[in-house]
Amino acid sequence: MLKTCDINIRDPFVLLHNGTYCMYGTRGATCWGAASGFDVYTSTDLDTWEGPFVCFENDGSFWADRNYWAPEVHMWNSAFYMFASFKNETRCRGTAILKADSPLGPFAPWSDGPVTPEDWECLDGTFYADKAGKPYMVFCHEWVQVGDGEVCALPLKDDLSAPDGEPRLLFKASQADWVRTVHHSSGMKGFVTDGPFMWRDKAGRLLCLWSSLSASGYTQGLAVSDNGEIDGHFTQLEPLFTGDGGHGMLFKTACGKTLLTLHSPNSHLNERPLFLPAPEFL
């Protein structure tokens, strides 16, 4: 058994299924280089965990060999779909979709490579279905390519196997007044967008969690749609967390409490999942 403080992952994502919490994330040790798979941890109390259990492993036939990032698992039409980011030397980073019959896997490739645009550097795709049941993937167009990082929405086919239209810009990183410039090793500078996640609050507003860098380090941001849907105009609200942590998501516990989970601190091999009570309005 492991305690939460023993688990070194980035980008934690929690799915509650049949009374068990399943937690996924980017493997801390292989985050920035060669990588081969993802794990799932299970718990009934969000304090002690069993695992890690491998839920996806490249058998040598998968297209990506590095930067296995930010796995999320969503239930859709009685199956489980993993949205995760990948890269290899000859292809842009992008989010691909994998499928399994169980939240524990094993997950197998479902989309034909990334569903994000082939010539875009992208990451951190998340699932969203609108009120009419239309599925979308919300993702980041990376700042290393566009300078001012973007959050975009891409319609998906009903079986989540491929895009069903073109990406639409939701907002840019610089629209948040708390975001600070970052510098790439290439000499490029710009503004980061990471980790979008969609949530409808108690008032029915559609919110987008996302992350960037502020004066205090990695920061959990929040934006709101003006019409309550994915095609609305998004404006920036006050950040949810400014203590050098981010790439967060919200979920309901078994007793109906809303929690925010994110990784903190944002430093290699020191990242840990953090569980926080969500603000009352969420």
PLY file of the C-alpha trace (Angstrom):
ply
format ascii 1.0
element vertex 282
property float x
property float y
property float z
element edge 281
property int vertex1
property int vertex2
end_header
0.00 0.00 0.00
1.14 3.53 -0.76
0.25 6.86 0.78
-0.55 9.76 -1.51
2.72 11.43 -0.54
4.64 8.38 -1.85
3.35 8.68 -5.42
5.50 10.66 -7.88
3.21 11.59 -10.78
2.37 14.75 -12.66
-1.05 15.68 -14.00
-3.18 13.54 -11.65
-6.59 12.51 -12.93
-9.17 10.69 -10.80
-12.10 8.59 -12.01
-14.58 7.22 -9.45
-15.99 3.91 -10.70
-18.08 1.45 -8.69
-16.88 2.93 -5.40
-13.18 2.81 -6.29
-11.03 5.82 -7.12
-8.77 5.21 -10.11
-5.89 7.69 -10.36
-3.80 8.17 -13.49
-0.88 10.49 -14.20
2.37 11.13 -16.00
5.12 8.89 -14.63
7.47 11.26 -12.84
10.69 9.40 -13.63
10.14 9.24 -17.42
8.28 12.51 -17.90
10.87 14.42 -19.91
12.43 11.68 -22.02
11.92 8.17 -23.34
8.73 6.60 -22.02
6.65 3.49 -22.60
3.36 3.55 -20.72
0.94 4.65 -18.03
-0.13 3.33 -14.63
-3.29 3.41 -12.56
-3.51 3.51 -8.76
-6.67 2.47 -6.88
-8.08 3.58 -3.54
-11.28 3.66 -1.52
-10.31 6.65 0.65
-7.96 8.89 -1.43
-5.29 8.37 1.23
-3.94 4.85 0.79
-3.45 3.38 -2.68
-2.78 0.06 -4.34
-0.56 -0.11 -7.39
0.90 1.05 -9.61
-0.83 -1.23 -12.11
0.22 -0.84 -15.74
-2.82 0.14 -17.79
-1.04 0.90 -21.08
2.36 -0.26 -22.27
3.89 0.20 -25.70
4.49 -3.28 -27.12
6.82 -1.85 -29.74
4.12 -1.15 -32.31
2.88 2.19 -30.95
3.95 5.31 -32.84
5.37 7.33 -29.92
8.49 6.73 -27.85
8.72 9.77 -25.55
6.79 12.37 -23.54
3.90 10.15 -22.47
1.90 12.85 -20.72
-1.35 13.57 -18.89
-3.53 10.44 -19.25
-7.21 11.04 -18.55
-9.86 8.29 -18.56
-13.49 9.06 -19.37
-16.48 6.73 -19.64
-18.44 7.16 -22.88
-21.09 4.82 -24.32
-20.21 2.05 -21.82
-16.49 1.98 -22.66
-13.46 3.75 -21.21
-11.38 6.15 -23.29
-7.93 7.42 -22.41
-6.86 10.82 -23.75
-3.07 11.21 -23.53
-0.24 13.15 -25.18
2.68 11.54 -26.99
5.63 12.41 -29.23
8.38 10.93 -31.36
11.30 12.48 -33.17
9.54 12.80 -36.52
6.00 13.75 -35.46
4.52 16.70 -33.63
3.38 16.13 -30.09
-0.34 15.36 -30.03
-3.16 13.78 -28.08
-4.22 10.28 -29.09
-7.22 8.33 -27.81
-7.02 4.78 -26.44
-9.86 2.46 -25.42
-10.52 -0.29 -22.87
-13.43 -2.22 -21.40
-12.29 -1.45 -17.85
-10.85 1.65 -16.18
-7.90 -0.55 -15.18
-7.15 -1.31 -18.82
-5.42 -2.66 -20.70
-5.88 0.32 -23.02
-5.24 -0.10 -26.73
-4.86 2.57 -29.42
-8.25 3.68 -30.75
-7.52 6.76 -32.86
-5.19 6.50 -35.84
-2.35 8.44 -34.25
-3.07 11.85 -32.70
-6.46 13.45 -33.24
-4.93 16.91 -32.87
-3.81 18.58 -36.14
-0.82 16.78 -37.67
1.30 19.92 -38.07
0.44 21.43 -34.65
2.45 20.90 -31.46
-0.34 20.03 -29.02
-0.82 18.51 -25.61
-3.21 17.77 -22.75
-6.41 16.80 -24.53
-9.48 16.42 -22.31
-12.99 15.14 -23.06
-16.14 17.25 -23.06
-19.70 16.52 -24.21
-22.09 19.45 -24.68
-25.71 19.53 -23.53
-26.82 17.95 -26.80
-24.38 15.08 -26.32
-21.86 16.17 -28.95
-18.33 15.04 -27.96
-15.34 17.37 -28.10
-11.71 17.33 -27.16
-10.35 20.48 -25.52
-6.57 20.76 -25.81
-3.62 23.14 -25.82
-1.83 24.41 -28.92
1.65 24.70 -27.47
3.39 27.97 -26.81
6.63 26.52 -28.20
5.00 26.72 -31.64
2.61 29.68 -31.39
4.28 31.84 -28.73
1.06 32.72 -26.93
-0.28 29.31 -25.86
-3.84 28.54 -26.86
-6.73 26.45 -25.54
-8.82 25.04 -28.39
-11.88 22.80 -28.83
-12.08 20.08 -31.48
-15.35 18.27 -32.32
-15.04 14.47 -32.35
-16.93 11.69 -34.05
-19.44 9.98 -31.79
-17.18 6.94 -31.38
-14.23 9.22 -30.40
-12.03 7.71 -33.10
-11.27 10.88 -35.09
-11.98 14.60 -35.47
-15.38 15.72 -36.76
-14.48 19.26 -37.78
-11.84 21.92 -37.28
-10.35 23.27 -34.01
-11.85 26.44 -32.53
-9.86 28.84 -30.35
-11.31 29.31 -26.87
-8.68 31.64 -25.40
-4.97 32.49 -25.25
-2.68 32.43 -22.21
-2.01 36.17 -22.33
-5.69 36.91 -21.67
-5.03 36.11 -18.00
-3.39 39.07 -16.27
-1.53 36.79 -13.83
0.43 34.88 -16.51
4.18 35.51 -16.73
6.58 35.10 -19.67
8.55 31.85 -19.89
11.79 31.22 -21.80
12.61 28.15 -23.87
16.12 26.70 -24.20
15.97 27.65 -27.89
15.75 31.31 -26.93
12.04 31.59 -27.65
9.82 33.26 -25.07
6.07 33.22 -24.65
3.10 32.24 -22.48
2.19 28.67 -21.46
-1.17 26.92 -21.59
-1.38 23.49 -19.92
-3.94 21.02 -18.67
-7.47 22.14 -19.69
-10.38 20.46 -17.92
-14.08 21.26 -18.34
-16.51 21.55 -15.42
-20.05 22.83 -14.93
-20.45 24.69 -11.62
-23.46 24.79 -9.29
-24.88 27.77 -11.17
-24.69 25.89 -14.47
-21.76 27.88 -15.85
-19.26 26.09 -18.07
-15.74 26.49 -16.68
-12.33 25.59 -18.07
-9.54 24.82 -15.65
-6.08 25.37 -17.13
-2.55 26.08 -15.95
0.35 28.42 -16.65
3.23 30.14 -14.86
2.67 33.13 -12.59
4.94 35.15 -10.29
4.54 32.42 -7.65
5.24 29.46 -9.96
2.94 26.93 -11.58
-0.64 28.16 -11.15
-4.11 26.66 -11.53
-6.20 29.01 -13.66
-9.92 29.17 -14.37
-11.98 30.58 -17.25
-15.75 30.82 -17.81
-17.90 30.72 -20.96
-20.35 33.60 -21.34
-23.11 31.44 -22.85
-22.60 28.26 -20.82
-21.27 26.29 -23.78
-18.11 25.43 -25.65
-18.83 27.97 -28.40
-19.03 30.87 -25.95
-16.55 33.64 -25.23
-14.26 32.62 -22.36
-13.03 35.17 -19.82
-10.53 34.66 -17.04
-11.43 34.34 -13.34
-9.17 34.38 -10.30
-6.79 31.38 -10.14
-7.78 28.44 -7.95
-4.24 27.71 -6.71
-1.06 29.79 -6.81
1.30 27.70 -4.65
3.44 26.14 -7.42
0.95 23.48 -8.45
-1.35 22.89 -11.37
-2.64 20.71 -14.19
-5.66 20.09 -12.03
-9.10 18.56 -12.37
-12.29 18.41 -10.32
-14.23 15.33 -9.30
-17.02 14.25 -6.97
-16.19 11.92 -4.11
-18.35 8.93 -3.21
-20.17 11.13 -0.68
-20.77 13.94 -3.18
-18.03 16.35 -2.11
-16.18 18.23 -4.88
-12.39 18.02 -4.72
-9.63 19.64 -6.72
-6.58 17.52 -7.45
-3.34 18.81 -9.00
0.36 18.10 -8.75
2.62 20.14 -6.49
5.41 21.17 -6.33
6.19 21.55 -10.03
9.74 20.20 -9.84
11.10 17.00 -11.36
10.79 13.89 -9.15
9.19 15.93 -6.35
5.68 16.15 -7.87
2.91 14.63 -5.76
-0.89 14.52 -6.11
-2.57 17.07 -3.88
-6.26 16.89 -2.92
-7.96 20.13 -1.92
-11.55 21.08 -1.08
-13.01 22.91 -4.08
-14.37 26.43 -3.62
-18.05 26.42 -2.64
-19.30 27.72 -6.00
-17.93 24.67 -7.80
0 1
1 2
2 3
3 4
4 5
5 6
6 7
7 8
8 9
9 10
10 11
11 12
12 13
13 14
14 15
15 16
16 17
17 18
18 19
19 20
20 21
21 22
22 23
23 24
24 25
25 26
26 27
27 28
28 29
29 30
30 31
31 32
32 33
33 34
34 35
35 36
36 37
37 38
38 39
39 40
40 41
41 42
42 43
43 44
44 45
45 46
46 47
47 48
48 49
49 50
50 51
51 52
52 53
53 54
54 55
55 56
56 57
57 58
58 59
59 60
60 61
61 62
62 63
63 64
64 65
65 66
66 67
67 68
68 69
69 70
70 71
71 72
72 73
73 74
74 75
75 76
76 77
77 78
78 79
79 80
80 81
81 82
82 83
83 84
84 85
85 86
86 87
87 88
88 89
89 90
90 91
91 92
92 93
93 94
94 95
95 96
96 97
97 98
98 99
99 100
100 101
101 102
102 103
103 104
104 105
105 106
106 107
107 108
108 109
109 110
110 111
111 112
112 113
113 114
114 115
115 116
116 117
117 118
118 119
119 120
120 121
121 122
122 123
123 124
124 125
125 126
126 127
127 128
128 129
129 130
130 131
131 132
132 133
133 134
134 135
135 136
136 137
137 138
138 139
139 140
140 141
141 142
142 143
143 144
144 145
145 146
146 147
147 148
148 149
149 150
150 151
151 152
152 153
153 154
154 155
155 156
156 157
157 158
158 159
159 160
160 161
161 162
162 163
163 164
164 165
165 166
166 167
167 168
168 169
169 170
170 171
171 172
172 173
173 174
174 175
175 176
176 177
177 178
178 179
179 180
180 181
181 182
182 183
183 184
184 185
185 186
186 187
187 188
188 189
189 190
190 191
191 192
192 193
193 194
194 195
195 196
196 197
197 198
198 199
199 200
200 201
201 202
202 203
203 204
204 205
205 206
206 207
207 208
208 209
209 210
210 211
211 212
212 213
213 214
214 215
215 216
216 217
217 218
218 219
219 220
220 221
221 222
222 223
223 224
224 225
225 226
226 227
227 228
228 229
229 230
230 231
231 232
232 233
233 234
234 235
235 236
236 237
237 238
238 239
239 240
240 241
241 242
242 243
243 244
244 245
245 246
246 247
247 248
248 249
249 250
250 251
251 252
252 253
253 254
254 255
255 256
256 257
257 258
258 259
259 260
260 261
261 262
262 263
263 264
264 265
265 266
266 267
267 268
268 269
269 270
270 271
271 272
272 273
273 274
274 275
275 276
276 277
277 278
278 279
279 280
280 281
